[in-house]
């Protein structure tokens, strides 16, 4: 067999190793981004304090005492009892978090994508996930706790709400991890229309409204620990926590000529703190 005929046979077949090596392959020209994680929106923070409101390195939050001052029965002619309001102050000091990215000139020249831009965008996602991490850590420090069983129950939810009711707060938000969300989806009261009693659940879906609470799912992969998958938090979003951000996410580009590199330093100064301990209740499942 002539060499020319042999090559033609290879080009005309897609069976066998030789043929497969000669089949042209299409390389996808778009980078597939990672999935977007479910995060806690800033709208659920009672207070957001930005850089302009933090002139120094920290922020003082002044609180009225919830139980100060009492009206008493006074006998005729007796001295009126003295009492006054009381206050406390919480100092919130934002901490700096950051990441640096370095890309060689060769990588930039040879890559199909703008690697520096892609890495900066990825860093932005990680900062947003870290904020959810900080919020969950702050809420986890609350005193009110409901210990559930292997799955969350309606009684667990209403008991958490009662903690807030007992302290005159309003339950507005229900944060749930993945396992708790799955439990909710398997409670027939919330999935059978004839038992629902609240049409909003039917129109808005499971991550919607339960007993007037906005149900917000947070990604376990953005949580500070995998155990948060089994956690849920009920809180009053007018009273629960504060976000103090001294420096918003900031990108500073730089070059390293001696290393033939360029990159970016991305930083943020932020802190999250509870405002009212009794405005939050935690539910844990095993």
C-alpha positions in Angstrom: 0.0 0.0 0.0 1.4 3.4 -1.0 2.0 6.0 1.7 -0.5 8.4 0.1 -3.3 5.7 0.1 -2.5 4.8 3.8 -2.8 8.5 4.9 -6.2 8.8 3.0 -7.5 5.8 4.9 -6.5 7.2 8.2 -8.2 10.5 7.4 -11.4 8.8 6.4 -11.9 6.7 9.5 -12.9 7.6 13.1 -12.4 4.0 14.4 -9.2 3.1 16.2 -6.5 5.2 17.8 -5.0 6.5 14.6 -8.3 7.8 13.3 -9.3 9.4 16.6 -6.0 11.4 16.7 -6.8 12.9 13.4 -10.3 14.0 14.2 -10.3 17.8 14.9 -11.7 18.7 18.4 -13.5 21.9 19.3 -12.1 23.5 22.4 -14.8 25.6 24.2 -13.9 29.2 23.9 -15.8 30.4 27.0 -14.7 29.8 30.5 -17.5 28.1 32.5 -17.8 30.1 35.8 -18.4 28.4 39.1 -21.9 28.3 40.5 -23.2 31.3 42.5 -23.6 30.4 46.2 -26.7 31.4 48.2 -25.6 34.3 50.5 -27.2 36.4 53.1 -28.3 39.8 51.6 -27.2 43.0 53.4 -30.9 44.0 53.6 -31.2 41.7 56.6 -28.7 43.7 58.7 -30.4 46.0 61.2 -27.6 48.6 60.6 -25.0 49.1 58.0 -22.2 51.5 58.8 -19.9 52.6 56.0 -16.4 54.1 55.9 -17.7 57.7 56.2 -19.4 56.9 59.5 -16.2 55.4 61.0 -13.7 58.2 61.4 -11.3 56.2 63.5 -10.4 52.5 63.6 -13.6 51.4 65.4 -17.2 52.2 65.9 -19.1 52.6 69.2 -22.7 51.4 69.2 -24.7 52.9 72.1 -27.7 50.9 73.4 -30.4 51.7 75.8 -30.9 49.1 78.5 -34.0 47.1 77.7 -35.1 46.8 81.3 -34.1 50.1 82.8 -36.6 52.4 84.6 -39.7 51.1 86.4 -42.9 52.8 87.4 -43.8 52.1 91.1 -46.7 52.6 93.4 -46.2 55.6 95.6 -48.1 56.1 98.9 -49.7 59.5 99.6 -47.1 61.9 101.0 -44.2 59.5 100.3 -41.1 60.4 98.3 -41.3 59.5 94.6 -38.9 56.8 93.8 -35.9 57.8 91.8 -35.0 55.9 88.6 -33.5 56.6 85.2 -32.6 55.1 81.9 -29.3 53.2 81.6 -27.0 52.7 78.6 -24.3 50.5 77.4 -21.8 50.8 74.6 -20.4 48.1 72.2 -17.1 48.8 70.4 -16.9 47.3 67.0 -13.5 47.1 65.3 -13.4 46.1 61.7 -10.6 43.7 60.8 -8.7 43.6 57.5 -9.1 40.6 55.2 -7.4 40.2 51.8 -5.9 38.2 49.1 -3.1 38.9 46.6 -3.1 37.7 43.0 0.0 37.4 40.8 0.0 36.4 37.1 3.1 36.0 35.0 3.4 37.8 31.7 3.7 34.5 29.9 0.4 33.3 31.4 -1.3 36.5 30.3 0.2 36.2 26.8 -0.7 32.5 26.3 -4.1 32.4 28.0 -7.4 32.4 26.1 -8.9 34.6 28.9 -7.9 37.7 30.9 -6.6 35.8 33.9 -6.1 38.8 36.1 -9.7 40.0 35.5 -11.1 36.5 36.1 -9.1 36.1 39.3 -10.3 39.5 40.6 -13.9 38.5 39.9 -13.4 35.3 41.7 -11.9 37.1 44.7 -15.0 39.4 44.8 -17.2 36.3 45.2 -15.0 35.0 48.0 -15.3 38.3 49.9 -19.1 38.1 49.6 -19.1 34.6 50.9 -16.8 35.6 53.7 -19.4 38.3 54.8 -22.0 35.5 55.1 -19.5 33.6 57.2 -19.1 36.6 59.5 -22.9 37.0 59.8 -23.4 33.4 60.7 -20.6 33.5 63.3 -22.2 36.5 64.9 -25.7 35.0 65.0 -24.3 31.8 66.4 -23.2 33.8 69.5 -26.8 34.3 70.6 -28.0 33.0 74.0 -31.5 31.7 72.9 -31.2 28.2 71.6 -33.7 25.5 70.5 -32.3 21.9 70.4 -34.1 19.9 67.8 -33.9 16.2 66.9 -32.8 14.6 63.7 -35.0 16.9 61.7 -36.5 20.4 62.4 -40.1 20.5 63.5 -42.9 23.1 63.5 -42.6 23.1 67.3 -38.8 24.0 67.0 -39.7 27.0 64.7 -42.5 28.3 66.9 -40.4 27.9 70.1 -37.6 30.0 68.5 -40.2 32.6 67.6 -41.5 32.6 71.1 -38.0 33.6 72.4 -38.4 36.8 70.4 -42.0 37.3 71.4 -41.0 36.9 75.1 -38.6 39.8 74.7 -40.9 42.0 72.6 -39.1 41.5 69.3 -40.7 40.6 66.0 -39.6 37.5 64.1 -38.9 38.6 60.5 -36.3 36.3 59.0 -35.6 32.6 59.0 -32.1 31.6 57.9 -31.7 28.0 57.0 -28.8 25.7 56.0 -29.1 22.9 53.5 -30.2 20.1 55.8 -32.8 22.3 57.6 -34.2 23.4 54.2 -34.6 19.7 53.2 -36.4 19.1 56.5 -38.8 21.9 55.7 -39.5 20.5 52.3 -40.6 17.3 53.9 -43.0 18.8 56.5 -46.4 18.1 54.9 -48.0 21.2 56.5 -45.9 23.3 54.2 -46.2 21.3 51.0 -49.9 20.2 51.0 -52.1 23.0 49.8 -55.2 21.9 51.8 -53.2 22.2 55.0 -51.2 25.3 54.2 -53.5 28.0 55.4 -51.2 30.6 53.8 -51.4 31.1 50.0 -48.1 32.9 50.0 -46.3 29.5 50.5 -48.0 28.2 47.4 -47.1 31.2 45.2 -43.6 31.9 46.5 -42.3 28.4 47.0 -40.6 26.8 49.9 -37.8 29.4 50.2 -40.5 32.0 50.7 -42.6 32.6 53.8 -43.4 30.5 56.9 -45.5 32.0 59.7 -44.7 35.5 58.2 -40.9 34.8 58.3 -38.8 35.3 55.2 -37.1 32.0 54.6 -33.6 32.6 53.3 -31.2 29.8 52.4 -27.5 30.2 53.0 -24.9 28.0 51.2 -23.2 25.5 53.5 -20.1 26.0 51.4 -20.1 29.7 52.3 -20.6 28.9 56.0 -17.8 29.0 58.6 -18.3 25.3 59.3 -20.2 22.4 57.8 -22.2 22.0 61.0 -24.1 25.2 59.9 -26.0 23.0 57.4 -28.0 21.7 60.4 -28.5 25.2 61.9 -31.3 27.7 61.5 -31.7 31.2 62.9 -34.8 33.2 63.6 -34.2 36.9 64.1 -35.6 40.4 64.0 -33.9 42.2 61.1 -34.5 45.6 62.7 -32.6 44.7 65.9 -30.3 41.6 65.4 -26.9 42.6 64.0 -24.8 45.4 62.6 -22.3 45.4 59.7 -19.4 47.9 60.1 -17.3 48.3 57.0 -14.3 50.6 57.3 -13.0 49.8 53.9 -15.2 48.3 51.1 -13.7 45.7 48.8 -10.7 47.5 47.3 -8.6 46.4 44.3 -5.1 47.8 43.9 -3.2 46.7 40.8 0.6 46.4 40.9 3.5 45.2 38.7 6.6 43.3 39.6 9.0 44.0 36.7 11.9 41.9 38.1 9.6 38.9 38.2 7.9 39.8 34.9 4.5 39.6 36.8 1.5 41.8 37.4 -1.2 41.4 39.9 -3.7 42.8 42.3 -4.1 43.2 46.0 -7.8 42.9 47.2 -8.7 43.9 50.7 -11.6 44.8 52.9 -12.0 46.0 56.5 -15.3 44.7 58.0 -16.9 43.4 61.2 -20.3 42.0 62.1 -21.7 42.1 65.6 -24.9 41.3 67.4 -26.9 44.3 68.5 -29.6 42.7 70.7 -28.9 39.2 71.9 -32.6 38.5 72.5 -33.5 39.5 69.0 -32.0 36.2 67.7 -32.8 32.5 68.4 -30.9 29.5 67.1 -32.3 26.1 66.1 -29.9 23.1 65.9 -30.7 19.7 64.6 -28.6 16.6 65.0 
